[in-house]
Amino acid sequence: MSVEQHPAPALRASDRDRDEMLVRLHTAFAEGRLDEPELDERIDRVLAARTHDELGAVAADLPSGRRVPGGRGGGPVGRFQVAYKSSVTRAGSWRLPERYTAVVYKGSGTLDLRSAELEGPVTTLRVLAYKSGVEIIVPPGVRVEADGVGVSAEVHGDPPPGAPVVHVRGFAYKGTIRAKGLILRP
């Protein structure tokens, strides 16, 4: 007598599983691992995924996001922040590295640079706002250059010659990224 063995059915994915995968994809986009068309294609696949196997296939070529002891996983502390259905706020006295990335998924973000110490003459902020709003407040005397999708800058006045530069590179999907400030001349 033989008993037929059937493989276990694939485990169904939940809305939370799909949300977590979307954060992982947006993080990969913010890190430069995916370009915009790849991100769009993978988002469609995540939203259509029914099982964990289908979700796993979407990001099989991406890091898991877990740090490997002794490995290089992630960036140096202070260069990357993620808000998942919550908020990111950086304000007060803090050191802003030359490259900083903020990913906000269904939340809000505030990057207040008025008391931040800029590590270099040019600082690049990579900001991803998925169904979110991110506000960047720049101090007087800093030139702002903004580009991307859903990014706006409202900085009044002309920066002095040799002013530090904050370059905001952003992507807002159903959200906004806004840099604002006032440049005061001596």
TORKOL-888453 format. One record per residue (C-alpha): residue number from 0; residue in three letters; x, y, z. Coordinates in Angstrom, 1 decimal. Each point is the difference from the previous one (the first is absolute). Layout:
! TORKOL-888453
<NUM; "ALA"; <X; Y; Z>>
...
This chain:
! TORKOL-888453
<0; "MET"; <0.0; 0.0; 0.0>>
<1; "SER"; <1.5; 3.4; -1.0>>
<2; "VAL"; <-0.9; 3.3; 1.4>>
<3; "GLU"; <0.2; 3.0; -2.4>>
<4; "GLN"; <2.0; 2.9; 1.4>>
<5; "HIS"; <-1.1; 3.4; -1.0>>
<6; "PRO"; <2.2; 3.1; 0.5>>
<7; "ALA"; <-1.2; 2.3; 2.7>>
<8; "PRO"; <-2.0; 2.9; -1.4>>
<9; "ALA"; <1.9; 3.3; -0.4>>
<10; "LEU"; <-0.4; 2.3; 3.0>>
<11; "ARG"; <-2.3; 2.9; -0.8>>
<12; "ALA"; <1.4; 3.5; 0.4>>
<13; "SER"; <-1.8; 2.6; 2.1>>
<14; "ASP"; <-0.4; 3.7; -0.6>>
<15; "ARG"; <2.7; 0.6; 2.6>>
<16; "ASP"; <2.4; -2.3; -1.9>>
<17; "ARG"; <-0.6; 2.0; -3.1>>
<18; "ASP"; <0.5; 3.3; 1.9>>
<19; "GLU"; <3.3; -1.2; 1.4>>
<20; "MET"; <1.1; -1.1; -3.5>>
<21; "LEU"; <-0.9; 3.5; -1.4>>
<22; "VAL"; <2.2; 1.6; 2.7>>
<23; "ARG"; <2.8; -2.4; -0.9>>
<24; "LEU"; <-0.3; 1.0; -3.7>>
<25; "HIS"; <-0.2; 3.7; 0.8>>
<26; "THR"; <3.1; -0.3; 2.1>>
<27; "ALA"; <1.8; -1.7; -2.8>>
<28; "PHE"; <-1.1; 2.8; -2.3>>
<29; "ALA"; <1.3; 2.6; 2.5>>
<30; "GLU"; <3.3; -1.8; 0.2>>
<31; "GLY"; <0.3; 0.1; -3.8>>
<32; "ARG"; <-0.4; -3.8; -0.5>>
<33; "LEU"; <-3.1; 0.4; -2.2>>
<34; "ASP"; <-0.9; 2.7; -2.5>>
<35; "GLU"; <-3.5; 1.5; -0.3>>
<36; "PRO"; <-1.3; -2.4; -2.7>>
<37; "GLU"; <1.2; -3.0; 2.0>>
<38; "LEU"; <-1.6; 1.3; 3.1>>
<39; "ASP"; <-3.4; 0.6; -1.8>>
<40; "GLU"; <0.1; -3.5; -1.5>>
<41; "ARG"; <0.8; -1.7; 3.3>>
<42; "ILE"; <-2.7; 2.0; 1.9>>
<43; "ASP"; <-2.5; -1.3; -2.5>>
<44; "ARG"; <1.2; -3.6; 0.7>>
<45; "VAL"; <-0.1; 0.5; 3.8>>
<46; "LEU"; <-3.6; 1.3; -0.1>>
<47; "ALA"; <-1.0; -3.0; -2.2>>
<48; "ALA"; <1.9; -2.6; 2.2>>
<49; "ARG"; <-2.2; -2.6; 1.7>>
<50; "THR"; <2.7; -2.1; 1.6>>
<51; "HIS"; <3.3; 0.4; 1.9>>
<52; "ASP"; <1.8; -1.7; -2.8>>
<53; "GLU"; <-1.3; 2.6; -2.5>>
<54; "LEU"; <1.1; 2.8; 2.4>>
<55; "GLY"; <3.4; -1.6; 0.5>>
<56; "ALA"; <0.6; -0.2; -3.8>>
<57; "VAL"; <-0.6; 3.8; -0.3>>
<58; "ALA"; <3.1; 0.8; 2.2>>
<59; "ALA"; <2.1; -3.1; -0.5>>
<60; "ASP"; <2.9; 2.1; -1.3>>
<61; "LEU"; <-0.2; 2.6; 2.8>>
<62; "PRO"; <1.6; 0.0; 3.5>>
<63; "SER"; <-2.4; -1.2; 2.7>>
<64; "GLY"; <0.6; 3.2; 2.1>>
<65; "ARG"; <1.3; -2.1; 2.9>>
<66; "ARG"; <3.6; 0.8; 1.1>>
<67; "VAL"; <2.4; -2.8; -0.2>>
<68; "PRO"; <2.5; -0.1; 2.9>>
<69; "GLY"; <3.3; 1.1; -1.2>>
<70; "GLY"; <-1.5; 0.9; -3.4>>
<71; "ARG"; <-0.7; 3.3; -1.7>>
<72; "GLY"; <-3.8; -0.2; 0.2>>
<73; "GLY"; <-1.5; 3.5; -0.1>>
<74; "GLY"; <1.8; 3.3; 0.1>>
<75; "PRO"; <1.9; 1.7; 2.8>>
<76; "VAL"; <-2.1; 1.0; 3.0>>
<77; "GLY"; <-1.7; 3.3; -0.6>>
<78; "ARG"; <-0.1; -0.1; -3.8>>
<79; "PHE"; <-3.3; -1.8; -0.5>>
<80; "GLN"; <-3.5; 0.1; 1.7>>
<81; "VAL"; <-3.2; -1.8; -0.8>>
<82; "ALA"; <-3.5; 0.8; 1.3>>
<83; "TYR"; <-2.6; -2.7; -0.6>>
<84; "LYS"; <-3.5; 1.3; 0.7>>
<85; "SER"; <1.6; 2.4; 2.5>>
<86; "SER"; <2.2; 3.0; -0.1>>
<87; "VAL"; <3.7; 1.1; -0.3>>
<88; "THR"; <1.1; 3.2; 1.7>>
<89; "ARG"; <3.6; 1.3; 0.1>>
<90; "ALA"; <0.4; 3.3; 1.7>>
<91; "GLY"; <2.2; 1.9; 2.5>>
<92; "SER"; <3.7; -0.5; -0.1>>
<93; "TRP"; <1.1; -2.9; -2.2>>
<94; "ARG"; <2.7; -0.9; -2.5>>
<95; "LEU"; <-1.3; -0.3; -3.6>>
<96; "PRO"; <2.2; -2.2; -2.1>>
<97; "GLU"; <0.7; 0.9; -3.6>>
<98; "ARG"; <-2.5; -2.6; -1.1>>
<99; "TYR"; <-3.2; -0.6; 2.0>>
<100; "THR"; <-3.0; -2.1; -1.0>>
<101; "ALA"; <-3.5; 0.1; 1.5>>
<102; "VAL"; <-2.8; -2.4; -1.0>>
<103; "VAL"; <-3.5; 0.7; 1.3>>
<104; "TYR"; <-2.8; -2.4; -0.8>>
<105; "LYS"; <-3.5; 1.1; 0.9>>
<106; "GLY"; <1.3; 2.5; 2.6>>
<107; "SER"; <1.7; 3.3; 0.4>>
<108; "GLY"; <3.4; 1.4; 0.3>>
<109; "THR"; <1.8; 3.1; 1.1>>
<110; "LEU"; <3.7; 0.7; -0.6>>
<111; "ASP"; <0.8; 3.3; 1.8>>
<112; "LEU"; <3.5; 1.0; -1.1>>
<113; "ARG"; <0.1; 3.4; 1.8>>
<114; "SER"; <2.2; -1.4; 2.8>>
<115; "ALA"; <1.6; -2.8; -2.0>>
<116; "GLU"; <3.7; -0.2; -0.6>>
<117; "LEU"; <0.6; -0.6; -3.7>>
<118; "GLU"; <3.0; -2.3; -0.5>>
<119; "GLY"; <0.9; 1.4; -3.5>>
<120; "PRO"; <-0.6; 2.9; -2.3>>
<121; "VAL"; <-2.6; -2.1; -2.0>>
<122; "THR"; <-2.5; -2.1; 1.8>>
<123; "THR"; <-2.3; -2.4; -1.9>>
<124; "LEU"; <-3.3; -0.9; 1.5>>
<125; "ARG"; <-1.7; -3.0; -1.6>>
<126; "VAL"; <-3.7; 0.0; 1.0>>
<127; "LEU"; <-2.7; -2.5; -0.8>>
<128; "ALA"; <-3.5; 0.9; 1.0>>
<129; "TYR"; <-2.6; -2.7; -0.7>>
<130; "LYS"; <-3.5; 1.3; 0.8>>
<131; "SER"; <1.8; 2.3; 2.4>>
<132; "GLY"; <1.1; 3.6; 0.6>>
<133; "VAL"; <3.6; 1.0; 0.8>>
<134; "GLU"; <1.1; 3.5; 0.9>>
<135; "ILE"; <3.6; 1.1; -0.1>>
<136; "ILE"; <0.8; 3.3; 1.8>>
<137; "VAL"; <3.3; 1.6; -1.1>>
<138; "PRO"; <1.9; 2.6; 1.9>>
<139; "PRO"; <0.8; 3.4; -1.2>>
<140; "GLY"; <3.1; 0.2; -2.3>>
<141; "VAL"; <-0.5; -3.4; -1.6>>
<142; "ARG"; <-0.8; -0.5; -3.7>>
<143; "VAL"; <-2.6; -2.6; -0.8>>
<144; "GLU"; <-0.1; -1.9; -3.3>>
<145; "ALA"; <-3.0; -2.3; -0.3>>
<146; "ASP"; <-0.9; -2.6; -2.7>>
<147; "GLY"; <-2.0; -3.1; -0.3>>
<148; "VAL"; <-3.8; -0.7; -0.1>>
<149; "GLY"; <-2.3; 1.7; 2.4>>
<150; "VAL"; <2.8; 2.2; 1.4>>
<151; "SER"; <-0.4; 3.8; 0.5>>
<152; "ALA"; <2.3; 2.6; 1.5>>
<153; "GLU"; <-1.1; 3.3; 1.5>>
<154; "VAL"; <3.2; 1.8; 1.0>>
<155; "HIS"; <-0.1; 3.8; 0.0>>
<156; "GLY"; <3.0; 2.2; -0.7>>
<157; "ASP"; <3.4; -0.6; -1.6>>
<158; "PRO"; <2.7; -2.0; 1.7>>
<159; "PRO"; <3.4; 1.6; 0.6>>
<160; "PRO"; <2.9; -1.0; -2.2>>
<161; "GLY"; <1.5; -3.3; 1.1>>
<162; "ALA"; <-3.1; -0.9; 2.0>>
<163; "PRO"; <-0.4; -3.7; 0.9>>
<164; "VAL"; <-2.3; -1.9; -2.3>>
<165; "VAL"; <-2.8; -2.4; 1.0>>
<166; "HIS"; <-1.1; -2.1; -3.0>>
<167; "VAL"; <-3.4; -1.6; 0.5>>
<168; "ARG"; <-0.5; -3.0; -2.3>>
<169; "GLY"; <-3.5; -1.3; 0.6>>
<170; "PHE"; <-2.8; -2.2; -1.1>>
<171; "ALA"; <-3.5; 0.5; 1.3>>
<172; "TYR"; <-2.7; -2.5; -0.9>>
<173; "LYS"; <-3.4; 1.4; 1.0>>
<174; "GLY"; <1.9; 2.3; 2.4>>
<175; "THR"; <2.2; 3.1; 0.3>>
<176; "ILE"; <3.5; 0.9; 0.7>>
<177; "ARG"; <0.5; 3.7; 0.8>>
<178; "ALA"; <3.2; 1.9; 0.8>>
<179; "LYS"; <-0.5; 3.5; 1.5>>
<180; "GLY"; <2.1; 2.7; 1.5>>
<181; "LEU"; <1.1; 3.6; -0.1>>
<182; "ILE"; <3.4; 1.1; -1.1>>
<183; "LEU"; <1.3; 3.0; 1.9>>
<184; "ARG"; <2.9; 2.1; -1.5>>
<185; "PRO"; <2.4; 1.7; 2.4>>
